[in-house]
Amino acid sequence: MEKKKIIAILIILAVILLLIFVYFREDKTDINKKPIVEITYPKDGAVVSKIVTISGNATDTDGNENIERVEVSINNGWEIAEGNNLWSYEWRIFDIEDGFYTIKVRCWDGTSYSEIKEIIIEIDNPEIVENDAHKWAVFIAASNFPEENESKLGNGALNLAEKMSTYFIENLGYSTSNIILLFDDGWFRENNGYGKPIYTLDQRRHEYDITYGGATKETLVSTLNYVVEESNKFSDSEIFIWVSSHGCGDSNKELFGGRLLKQSAFYLWDNILTDKELSKLLSGFKSNKICVIIDACYSGGFADKTILNLPELILFRSQLTKSGRVIMTSASKFRVGYASTTEGPLFSQLWFYGIISANADGFRPGILKIGRPTRLKIFKDGKVSVEEAFYYARFILKTSENLEDYSKMEPQINDKYPRRGFIGSIKGLILGE
């Protein structure tokens, strides 16, 4: 009997020892390790204003890249950032009080949170605009949101917007602090926009310190609200707004592009914006010198025009056109526009070249406002108005053999600068004066 007890005890001890052995020999790779998150922009101690895109990367140290989300906290609360391994969070700080702010970031891999990384940045939104610089320019381009590569527009609009920004700064007296460029989701992508995001627009090296952000609806709304508020402080403010994107329409419906009895609209990165929505956003401007260019397919409704310079039906008018404004579109309400994936939209290229080359000096509306060069020297003054550049672009589209395939775009214009009416709009709007 004693012998059996001893054997039973030995068996129990053996089992216990075996369990202990197995426990300590267990493959520890099944134990989850904390992920790691890093902030790459902005740097600790940076001074920022208007819009800042906080960005970084997150990695799962287990090697399976299983990062479910990245969270950002600014002073309190946590919000989810865009992306996971490569992430960003756009912070619009137009109305945030100046001072020092702590930015905290953490990531979650489904089991564990990472250690919290934090930086301290300073917000310094300029309160005073320099004398003789009461000019604002907003460039908006949503190019690479489509999933299909054949529908993407590449980085051409970004390249053109930066060229125009440089010209505005160097030749038209625009302050770098008054130029805002919203492109895609705020990320620069490899392979001319067709590849993966590699860094934010803020992280790119650029010639002038202009403000960058994403072409999302929320950012666009807050940007325009900011410009309205700032520009209304001055009686001589000048506003330039340029949009490049896909327009809403159906190219399979050749006659009206699917826009008959519908409003014109263009795509943002995450939404669409109709002509009436844009009109509402601009309704607060007190400026009597505003130029708006919408370079998108089926965009004529933004100028309250349909085709052949014919007015839009009253029910569908955007009300965007008012005294002191020139509204231009690259295409009629029922026609498509065209763009180069490296150089940008075609109409804007021609319009901009007409200005910087001065080749548009003296161009007149002509029949149906298709544009014609002047035969009288009195119409040439060595300066190019935005209207002259428009008629130059239309003329080139209609007459250039190299652009014959694009001649049906039919850009539209509604010129009410400086006032409504034929007599009131004879004087052209010259940017920078």
C-alpha positions in Angstrom: 0.0 0.0 0.0 2.8 2.4 0.9 4.5 1.5 -2.3 1.4 2.5 -4.3 1.2 5.9 -2.4 4.8 6.6 -3.3 4.3 5.8 -6.9 1.2 8.0 -7.0 3.1 10.9 -5.4 6.0 10.4 -7.9 3.5 10.4 -10.8 1.9 13.6 -9.5 5.3 15.2 -9.1 6.3 14.1 -12.6 3.2 15.7 -14.0 3.8 18.9 -12.1 7.4 19.0 -13.3 6.3 18.3 -16.9 3.8 21.2 -16.7 6.4 23.5 -15.3 8.9 22.4 -18.0 6.3 23.0 -20.8 5.4 26.4 -19.4 8.9 27.7 -19.4 9.7 26.1 -22.7 6.5 27.6 -24.3 7.1 29.6 -27.5 7.1 33.2 -26.4 6.4 34.4 -29.9 2.7 34.0 -29.1 2.9 36.7 -26.5 1.9 40.1 -28.0 4.6 42.8 -28.0 3.6 46.4 -27.9 3.6 48.2 -31.2 5.7 51.3 -31.8 4.5 54.7 -33.1 6.7 57.6 -34.3 5.9 61.3 -35.1 7.9 62.4 -38.1 6.2 65.8 -38.6 6.2 68.4 -37.1 9.3 68.3 -35.0 9.2 68.9 -31.3 9.3 72.7 -30.7 8.1 73.6 -34.2 6.1 76.8 -34.9 2.9 76.2 -37.0 0.0 78.2 -38.3 -3.3 77.8 -40.3 -3.1 74.1 -41.2 -0.6 71.5 -40.0 -0.6 67.8 -41.1 0.7 65.8 -38.2 2.2 62.6 -39.6 4.4 59.6 -38.8 4.6 55.8 -38.9 3.6 52.9 -36.8 5.1 49.4 -36.7 4.1 46.1 -35.0 7.2 44.7 -33.4 5.7 41.2 -33.9 6.4 41.6 -37.6 2.9 41.2 -38.9 2.2 44.9 -39.5 -1.1 44.5 -37.7 -1.7 48.1 -36.8 -5.5 48.6 -36.5 -5.5 52.4 -35.8 -3.4 55.4 -34.8 -4.9 57.9 -32.3 -4.0 61.5 -31.8 -4.7 63.6 -28.7 -4.2 67.4 -28.6 -4.5 68.5 -25.0 -7.4 66.2 -24.3 -9.4 63.3 -25.9 -8.3 60.9 -28.6 -9.2 61.0 -32.3 -8.4 58.5 -35.0 -5.8 59.5 -37.6 -5.9 58.5 -41.3 -3.9 55.5 -42.2 -2.2 52.9 -40.0 1.5 52.1 -40.8 1.8 55.4 -42.5 -0.6 57.8 -40.8 -1.6 61.5 -40.8 -3.9 63.8 -38.9 -4.8 67.2 -40.3 -5.2 69.9 -37.7 -6.9 73.1 -38.9 -5.8 75.8 -36.5 -7.1 79.0 -38.1 -9.2 79.8 -35.0 -7.1 78.2 -32.3 -5.6 80.5 -29.8 -1.9 81.1 -30.1 0.3 79.3 -27.6 2.0 76.0 -26.8 0.2 72.7 -27.3 1.1 69.1 -26.5 0.4 66.5 -29.2 0.2 62.9 -28.1 0.1 59.8 -30.4 -0.5 56.2 -29.7 -1.3 53.1 -31.9 -3.4 50.0 -31.3 -2.6 46.6 -32.8 -5.8 44.9 -31.7 -4.3 43.7 -28.4 -2.0 46.4 -26.9 -1.5 50.1 -27.1 2.0 51.4 -27.9 3.8 53.7 -25.6 2.6 57.3 -26.0 4.8 59.6 -28.1 4.4 63.3 -27.6 5.8 66.6 -28.9 5.2 70.2 -27.9 4.5 72.7 -30.7 3.7 76.4 -30.8 0.8 77.9 -32.7 1.5 81.4 -34.1 -1.2 82.5 -36.4 -0.3 86.0 -37.8 -2.8 88.6 -36.6 -1.7 91.4 -38.9 -1.4 91.2 -42.7 1.5 93.2 -44.2 0.6 96.5 -45.7 -0.1 96.4 -49.4 -0.6 92.6 -49.3 -4.3 92.3 -48.9 -4.4 89.5 -51.4 -5.4 85.9 -50.9 -5.1 82.9 -53.2 -6.6 79.4 -52.6 -5.7 76.6 -54.9 -7.8 73.4 -54.6 -7.0 70.2 -56.5 -8.4 66.7 -56.0 -6.6 64.5 -58.6 -5.9 61.0 -57.4 -9.0 59.9 -55.4 -10.3 57.5 -58.1 -9.4 53.8 -57.4 -8.8 53.2 -61.1 -5.4 54.5 -62.4 -6.9 55.5 -65.7 -9.1 58.0 -63.9 -6.4 59.6 -61.8 -5.1 63.0 -62.8 -1.5 62.6 -61.4 0.4 65.5 -59.9 -0.1 67.9 -62.8 -2.5 70.1 -60.9 -0.2 70.3 -57.9 2.7 71.3 -60.2 0.7 74.0 -61.9 -0.7 75.3 -58.7 2.8 75.7 -57.3 4.0 77.5 -60.5 1.1 79.9 -60.2 1.8 80.4 -56.5 5.4 81.3 -57.3 4.3 83.8 -59.9 1.7 85.4 -57.6 4.4 85.8 -54.9 7.2 87.1 -57.2 5.2 89.2 -59.6 1.8 90.1 -58.1 2.7 91.0 -54.6 1.0 88.1 -52.8 2.3 87.2 -49.4 3.4 83.6 -48.8 1.3 83.6 -45.7 -1.8 84.4 -47.8 -1.5 81.5 -50.2 -3.1 78.1 -49.4 -2.8 75.0 -51.5 -5.1 72.1 -50.8 -4.2 68.9 -52.7 -5.6 65.4 -52.5 -5.6 64.1 -48.9 -2.5 66.1 -48.1 -0.1 63.4 -49.1 2.4 63.3 -52.0 2.4 60.0 -53.8 5.2 58.3 -55.8 5.0 57.6 -59.5 3.4 61.0 -60.3 0.5 60.4 -58.0 -0.3 56.8 -59.1 1.7 55.1 -56.3 1.8 54.9 -52.6 1.9 58.0 -50.3 5.5 58.8 -49.3 5.3 62.0 -47.4 2.9 64.8 -46.6 2.9 68.1 -48.6 4.3 69.8 -45.5 7.4 67.6 -45.6 8.2 68.4 -49.2 10.9 70.9 -50.0 9.3 73.9 -51.7 10.5 77.3 -52.7 8.2 79.4 -50.6 6.6 78.8 -47.2 3.0 78.6 -48.3 0.3 76.7 -46.4 -0.6 73.1 -47.5 -3.5 70.9 -46.7 -5.8 68.2 -48.0 -8.6 68.9 -50.5 -11.3 67.6 -48.2 -14.6 69.2 -47.8 -14.1 70.0 -44.1 -10.7 71.6 -44.8 -12.0 73.6 -47.8 -14.9 75.0 -45.8 -12.7 76.0 -42.9 -10.1 77.5 -45.3 -12.6 79.7 -47.1 -14.2 80.8 -43.9 -10.8 81.9 -42.7 -10.1 83.8 -45.9 -13.6 85.5 -45.7 -12.9 86.6 -42.1 -9.4 87.9 -42.8 -10.0 89.6 -46.1 -13.1 91.4 -44.8 -10.8 93.4 -42.6 -9.7 95.4 -45.6 -11.6 97.4 -48.2 -9.1 96.7 -51.0 -8.8 92.9 -50.6 -8.3 90.7 -53.7 -9.3 87.1 -53.8 -8.2 84.4 -56.3 -9.7 80.9 -56.1 -8.7 78.1 -58.5 -10.1 74.6 -58.6 -8.9 71.6 -60.6 -10.6 68.3 -60.3 -13.0 65.8 -62.0 -16.4 67.3 -62.6 -19.6 65.4 -61.9 -21.2 64.1 -65.2 -21.5 61.2 -67.5 -19.3 61.1 -70.6 -21.5 58.3 -72.1 -24.3 60.8 -72.4 -22.8 62.9 -75.2 -25.5 65.5 -75.6 -25.8 66.9 -72.1 -23.3 64.9 -70.1 -26.0 63.8 -67.7 -26.2 67.4 -66.3 -29.5 68.6 -67.9 -31.7 70.0 -65.1 -28.8 69.3 -62.6 -26.3 71.6 -60.9 -22.7 71.6 -61.8 -20.4 70.0 -59.2 -16.8 68.9 -58.8 -15.1 66.2 -56.7 -13.1 66.8 -53.6 -11.0 64.1 -52.1 -13.8 62.8 -49.9 -17.0 64.4 -51.2 -18.4 66.7 -53.9 -19.1 70.4 -53.9 -22.0 71.9 -56.0 -22.1 75.3 -57.5 -24.7 76.4 -55.0 -22.6 75.1 -52.1 -19.6 77.1 -53.3 -21.8 80.2 -53.8 -22.9 79.9 -50.1 -19.3 79.6 -49.0 -18.3 82.7 -50.8 -21.4 84.7 -49.9 -19.7 86.3 -46.9 -17.0 88.0 -48.9 -17.1 91.8 -48.9 -14.3 92.0 -51.5 -15.2 93.7 -54.8 -12.3 92.0 -56.6 -12.7 88.2 -56.8 -11.6 85.8 -59.6 -12.7 82.2 -59.5 -11.6 79.5 -62.0 -13.2 76.1 -62.0 -11.2 73.7 -64.2 -13.3 70.6 -64.3 -15.6 68.7 -66.7 -19.2 69.9 -66.9 -18.4 73.0 -64.8 -20.2 75.7 -66.8 -23.0 75.9 -64.1 -20.5 77.6 -61.7 -20.6 80.6 -64.1 -24.4 80.3 -64.5 -23.9 79.3 -68.1 -24.8 76.2 -70.0 -23.4 76.1 -73.5 -22.6 78.6 -76.3 -22.6 81.3 -73.7 -26.3 80.7 -73.0 -27.5 81.5 -69.4 -28.4 78.8 -66.9 -32.1 78.3 -66.1 -33.1 80.5 -63.2 -34.0 77.5 -61.0 -30.5 76.1 -61.4 -28.4 79.2 -61.1 -25.7 79.1 -58.5 -25.8 82.8 -57.5 -22.0 82.7 -57.5 -21.9 85.5 -60.0 -22.1 89.0 -58.3 -20.7 92.5 -58.9 -17.0 92.6 -58.5 -16.5 89.0 -59.6 -15.2 87.1 -62.6 -16.2 83.5 -62.7 -14.6 81.2 -65.3 -14.9 77.6 -66.1 -12.8 75.3 -68.3 -15.8 73.7 -70.0 -19.5 74.2 -70.6 -22.1 72.5 -68.4 -22.5 69.8 -71.0 -18.8 69.2 -72.1 -15.7 67.5 -70.7 -12.4 69.2 -70.0 -8.9 67.8 -70.4 -5.7 67.7 -68.3 -2.1 66.6 -68.4 -1.1 64.3 -65.6 2.3 66.2 -65.3 1.4 69.8 -66.4 -2.1 70.2 -65.1 -5.5 71.0 -66.7 -5.3 72.3 -70.2 -7.5 75.4 -69.9 -5.6 76.7 -66.9 -2.3 76.1 -68.6 -3.3 78.3 -71.5 -4.9 80.9 -69.3 -1.8 81.1 -67.1 0.5 81.2 -70.1 -1.5 84.1 -71.6 -0.8 86.1 -68.4 2.9 85.3 -67.9 3.8 85.7 -71.5 1.6 88.8 -72.0 0.4 87.2 -75.2 -3.2 87.7 -74.1 -2.9 91.5 -74.0 -5.7 93.0 -76.0 -7.7 89.9 -76.5 -11.4 90.6 -76.9 -14.6 88.5 -76.5 -15.5 88.2 -80.1 -18.6 86.3 -81.4 -20.2 84.1 -78.7 -17.2 85.1 -76.5 -15.0 82.5 -78.2 -12.1 85.1 -78.1 -10.1 87.0 -80.8 -6.9 89.0 -80.9 -7.4 92.8 -81.1 -6.9 94.7 -84.3 -6.6 98.1 -82.4 -3.6 99.0 -80.5 -5.7 101.0 -78.0 -6.8 97.8 -76.4 -3.2 96.9 -75.7 -1.8 98.5 -72.5 1.0 96.1 -71.6 -1.1 94.5 -68.9 -3.2 91.3 -69.0 -6.5 91.0 -67.3 -8.0 87.7 -66.2 -10.7 88.2 -68.9 -8.1 88.8 -71.6 -6.3 85.6 -70.6 -9.7 83.7 -70.7 -10.4 84.9 -74.3 -6.8 84.0 -75.3 -7.2 80.5 -73.9 -10.5 80.1 -75.8 -9.1 81.4 -79.0 -6.1 79.0 -78.8 -8.4 76.1 -78.1 -10.5 76.9 -81.2 -7.7 77.7 -83.6 -4.6 75.6 -82.7 -4.3 72.6 -84.9 -2.3 70.9 -82.1 -5.4 71.2 -79.8 -8.0 70.2 -82.3 -9.1 67.3 -80.2 -9.9 69.6 -77.3 -11.7 72.3 -79.2 -15.2 71.3 -77.9 -14.5 72.1 -74.3 -16.2 75.5 -74.6 -14.9 77.4 -71.6 -17.5 79.8 -70.1 -17.2 83.2 -68.4 -19.4 85.4 -66.3 -17.8 88.8 -66.0 -19.3 91.2 -63.5 -16.1 93.1 -62.6 -16.2 95.8 -61.4 -20.0 95.9 -61.8 -22.9 94.1 -63.4 -23.9 95.0 -67.0 -22.0 95.4 -70.3 -20.8 98.9 -69.5 -19.9 98.0 -65.9 -17.7 95.0 -66.9 -15.7 96.7 -69.7 -12.8 97.3 -67.3 -10.8 94.1 -66.8 -9.7 92.6 -63.5 -5.9 92.7 -63.3 -4.5 90.6 -60.5 -2.0 92.3 -58.2 -3.1 95.9 -58.7 
